[in-house]
Amino acid sequence: MAAHTPKPGAQAIADAAIDLFSKEKFESVSVAQIAAAAGVCKANVFHHFESKEALYLAVMREISSFHLEQVEALLADPAPSTEKLRRLLVFELNNMIAEAQRTRLILRECMDDGHPHVRSLVQKVYDHNVQTLIALFEQGRERGEFRADIEPACAALHYTALKLLFFQYNESIRQQPETAHLQDVETFAEQTCGLLLRGLLNAPAKAASGPKPRVRAPRKIRSSS
């Protein structure tokens, strides 16, 4: 998906819109409110965006495009899959926390019955993210770094669930003495990837004999455009 970053003159409007939309649903936010928050008049808003819907779609594309570019670049990196998974989790968690308002806006559109056009856009972004994660796990399996019998789709969903848990309950993690050390993104990523890749059980002293599970061919990522 190509980036649709607002022009510099419209950035204040886009930032104000993100702040308001992250707190209220699309229908509850008026162009007048956005203009006031951005310190401009309504006419200035319509100079950059033909409608409130166009503004909403623009800010959602801005939120989504940067993430997709970073994830796809990481997938193409020749580094070991284990390292790429850790780096991906660190990047996503840091980005989600730094851009908390944008993250909440995306999550709300994923979970609620939001604006239909935006929901379609967000669904495409979510689908592409999952496909990219699955490809990363399949890549690691093909390289022999991950177990041959893992289900990449299930691993991708576990990764996503743990990422969202960290973002949504970060304050609780920080306040609980037993988990406070895990508020550090690098520590959480290291421990999470370790659990995903190695599990909880001790490895057997000797691998069991028998036929190896059939390994499926890597999945091709569909275009999100």
C-alpha positions, -999 to +999 in steps of 0.1 A: +000+000+000+014+034-010+019+061+016-007+088+018+010+112+042-009+146+044+009+176+030+029+197+055+002+224+056-024+198+065-003+180+092-017+201+121-052+193+109-044+156+106-028+155+141-058+173+156-082+149+139-063+118+152-065+132+187-102+137+185-110+106+166-091+085+191-114+098+218-147+098+200-163+079+171-163+093+136-199+105+138-193+124+171-165+146+158-173+177+138-152+195+113-156+226+135-140+207+164-111+196+143-106+231+130-106+246+165-082+219+178-058+226+148-061+264+153-075+269+118-109+278+103-133+252+087-125+266+053-089+257+058-098+221+066-118+218+034-089+234+015-068+203+023-095+176+026-127+176+006-148+161+034-146+148+070-146+113+055-117+121+032-098+135+063-105+103+083-093+080+055-062+101+050-051+099+087-059+061+087-037+056+057-010+077+072-011+055+104-011+023+084+015+028+056+046+034+078+040+002+097+036-019+065+067-005+049+088-014+080+074-049+084+080-058+047+115-044+048+122-066+078+109-097+061+133-092+032+163-088+055+187-118+054+191-119+092+181-151+110+143-155+114+147-157+152+164-123+152+139-108+128+110-119+150+125-102+180+133-070+161+098-070+147+082-072+181+105-045+195+096-022+166+059-028+169+057-024+206+078+008+206+057+022+177+024+013+194+034+030+227+050+061+210+019+065+188-007+054+214-035+076+201-031+062+166-029+027+179-061+030+199-078+044+168-067+014+147-078-010+174-112+006+178-118+003+141-108-034+142-131-042+172-161-019+168-186-012+140-168+019+128-169+038+096-175+013+068-148+026+044-123+029+071-131-005+085-124-020+050-091-002+049-081-013+084-091-049+076-068-048+046-040-036+068-047-063+094-049-090+067-016-080+053+001-078+087-011-114+094+001-126+060+035-110+066+038-127+100+028-160+086+054-156+059+080-149+086+072-181+105+071-201+073+105-186+063+120-197+096+105-232+092+119-235+057+153-225+069+152-251+096+153-225+124+118-233+136+102-266+141+088-283+110+055-291+126+045-255+137+014-240+123+025-205+111-010-190+112-015-201+148+020-187+157+011-154+141-021-151+161-003-159+194+023-132+185-005-107+178-023-115+210+008-110+231+016-078+214-019-064+220-019-076+257+014-057+263+000-025+248-034-026+265-022-037+300+012-019+300+002+002+331-009-029+350+023-047+341+042-018+354+025-017+387+026-054+395+058-063+413+062-097+397+058-083+362+072-048+365+105-057+349+086-068+318+075-033+310+108-029+293+101-036+256+134-054+250+129-077+280+093-084+270+103-091+234+131-114+245+109-134+268+080-135+245+100-147+215+116-173+237+083-187+247+070-187+212+100-204+197+110-228+225+078-233+244+076-243+281+086-280+280+122-292+283+135-306+251+137-344+250+172-359+254+168-376+220+145-367+192+117-393+186+121-414+155+095-416+128+084-398+097+089-360+096+058-338+093+051-326+058+063-291+052+041-268+031+055-244+006+059-208+018+029-186+014+031-157-010+020-124+005-010-109-014-008-072-023-027-049+001-034-023-025 
